[in-house]
């Protein structure tokens, strides 16, 4: 029978106890080590009889060393360990910092315990597991960015934008394009709304950056 030795680093006692109780109820999972900090875990790992571990559930927001900071020293001790980040943090930078530092999975604490257990089996068998919301963030990071040059500005509005870039005043723009000053101002308001800006300088900046 498949056997997984599981370790947990979690400072929230209620969460830790619920995870332990649920996971050890499965016959294939045994709890090897439970700690409320990275430092506490490393102390146990450095004892004469260090626990054997296959998979580690690691929180990020811990007292003392954070989970991400702890990834390196943990990996120094257990180089083949599969590490699952179990956390409330879903910011892009923390997700990628954790994955780049050696975690193989990143799961939100909002994930049901049954799914967390499924993730433990998945990573132990050589796979990776992400909560759907986190998987979406990772996918979005690698998605092609939309073409910012596509706007809803009309040909006339683009002419007015170019006039602004060329340094023409509203009056000079009106004279150049053969339209009234009020028409130029009306177009300017529409351009601001379409581009979601509040000033002529922002319109010019977008034009010079190729965002229009």
C-alpha positions in Angstrom: 0.0 0.0 0.0 1.1 3.6 -0.7 2.4 5.3 2.4 3.0 9.0 2.7 4.9 10.5 5.6 3.5 14.0 6.1 4.8 17.0 7.9 3.0 20.2 8.7 4.3 23.7 9.6 1.3 25.8 10.6 1.1 28.4 13.4 -2.7 28.4 13.6 -3.5 25.7 16.2 -7.1 25.2 15.0 -6.0 24.8 11.3 -3.1 22.6 12.3 -5.2 20.3 14.4 -8.0 20.0 11.8 -5.5 19.2 9.0 -3.7 16.6 11.2 -7.0 14.9 12.2 -8.3 14.7 8.7 -5.1 13.6 7.0 -4.1 10.9 9.5 -7.6 9.4 9.2 -6.5 8.1 5.8 -4.7 4.8 6.1 -2.0 5.8 3.6 -1.0 9.0 5.4 1.1 9.1 8.6 2.0 12.4 10.4 5.8 12.5 10.9 6.2 16.0 12.2 4.1 19.0 13.3 5.6 22.4 14.0 4.3 26.0 14.4 7.4 27.6 12.8 10.2 26.9 10.4 12.7 27.3 13.2 10.8 24.7 15.3 10.7 22.3 12.3 14.4 22.7 11.6 15.2 22.0 15.2 13.2 18.7 15.1 14.8 17.9 11.7 18.3 18.4 13.3 17.6 16.0 16.2 19.6 12.7 16.4 16.6 10.9 15.0 15.2 13.3 12.4 11.7 12.5 11.1 11.3 10.9 7.7 9.2 13.0 5.5 7.7 12.7 2.0 5.5 15.7 1.8 5.4 19.0 3.7 2.5 21.3 4.1 4.1 24.7 4.7 2.3 27.9 5.7 3.8 31.3 4.5 2.7 33.7 7.3 4.6 32.2 10.2 6.2 33.8 13.3 9.9 34.3 12.7 11.1 33.0 9.4 8.4 33.1 6.7 7.5 29.9 4.8 9.1 31.3 1.7 12.3 32.2 3.6 12.3 28.7 5.1 12.2 26.9 1.8 16.0 27.1 1.3 17.1 25.7 4.7 14.3 23.1 4.6 15.5 22.0 1.1 19.1 21.8 2.5 17.9 19.3 5.0 15.4 17.4 2.8 16.5 17.8 -0.8 13.9 15.4 -2.2 11.0 16.7 -0.2 7.8 17.6 -2.0 6.6 21.0 -0.5 3.0 22.3 -0.8 2.5 25.9 0.2 -0.8 26.0 2.2 -1.6 29.7 2.7 -4.0 32.6 2.7 -1.7 34.6 0.4 -2.6 34.6 -3.2 -0.5 37.6 -4.5 1.3 36.9 -7.7 4.8 37.7 -6.2 4.4 35.3 -3.3 3.1 32.5 -5.6 6.1 32.9 -7.9 8.6 33.4 -5.1 7.5 30.2 -3.5 7.5 28.2 -6.8 10.9 29.5 -7.7 12.3 28.7 -4.3 11.4 25.0 -4.6 7.7 24.5 -3.7 5.9 22.2 -6.1 2.4 23.2 -5.3 0.5 26.3 -3.9 -2.9 25.9 -2.3 -5.3 28.4 -0.7 -6.4 27.6 2.8 -9.9 28.1 1.5 -9.4 24.8 -0.3 -11.5 21.9 1.2 -9.5 19.3 3.2 -10.5 16.6 0.7 -8.8 18.6 -2.1 -5.7 19.2 0.0 -5.5 15.5 0.6 -5.9 14.9 -3.1 -3.0 17.4 -3.6 -0.8 15.4 -1.2 -1.3 12.2 -3.2 -0.8 14.1 -6.5 2.6 15.6 -5.6 3.7 12.3 -3.9 3.1 10.6 -7.3 5.2 13.1 -9.1 2.7 15.7 -10.1 1.8 19.3 -9.0 -1.4 20.8 -7.7 -2.7 24.4 -7.6 -5.9 25.8 -6.3 -8.1 26.9 -9.3 -7.7 30.6 -8.4 -3.9 30.3 -8.2 -3.7 28.2 -11.3 -5.6 31.0 -13.1 -3.1 33.6 -11.8 -0.2 31.5 -13.2 -2.0 31.1 -16.5 -2.6 34.8 -16.7 1.1 35.5 -16.1 1.9 33.7 -19.3 -1.1 34.7 -21.4 -0.3 37.0 -24.4 -1.0 40.5 -23.4 -3.8 42.3 -25.3 -2.8 44.6 -28.1 -2.9 48.0 -26.4 -2.8 49.7 -29.8 -6.4 48.8 -30.5 -8.6 51.5 -29.2 -12.1 52.8 -29.9 -10.9 56.2 -31.0 -12.3 57.5 -34.3 -10.2 58.7 -37.1 -10.9 62.3 -36.2 -10.1 61.7 -32.5 -6.7 60.1 -33.6 -6.1 63.3 -35.6 -6.7 65.4 -32.5 -4.4 63.1 -30.4 -1.7 63.6 -33.0 -2.2 67.4 -32.8 -1.8 67.2 -29.0 1.4 65.3 -29.5 2.6 67.9 -31.9 2.1 70.6 -29.3 -0.9 72.3 -30.9 -3.4 74.2 -28.7 -7.1 73.4 -29.0 -7.6 76.5 -31.1 -4.7 75.6 -33.5 -6.1 72.0 -33.7 -9.5 73.4 -34.6 -8.0 75.6 -37.3 -5.8 72.8 -38.7 -8.7 70.3 -38.9 -11.3 72.9 -40.0 -13.6 72.2 -37.1 -14.9 74.4 -34.3 -13.2 74.9 -31.0 -16.2 73.4 -29.2 -16.0 70.3 -31.4 -12.4 69.8 -30.5 -13.3 70.1 -26.8 -16.1 67.6 -27.2 -13.8 65.2 -28.8 -11.2 65.7 -26.1 -13.8 64.7 -23.4 -14.7 61.6 -25.4 -11.0 60.7 -25.8 -10.5 61.1 -22.0 -13.4 58.7 -21.3 -12.3 56.1 -23.9 -8.6 56.1 -22.7 -9.6 56.4 -19.0 -7.4 59.4 -18.4 -7.9 62.8 -16.9 -5.4 65.1 -18.6 -3.8 66.0 -21.9 -0.4 64.9 -20.6 -1.8 61.4 -20.0 -3.1 61.2 -23.6 0.3 62.3 -24.9 2.1 59.8 -22.8 -0.1 57.0 -24.0 0.5 58.1 -27.6 4.3 58.3 -27.2 4.3 54.8 -25.5 2.4 53.3 -28.4 -0.6 52.5 -26.2 -3.0 54.1 -28.7 
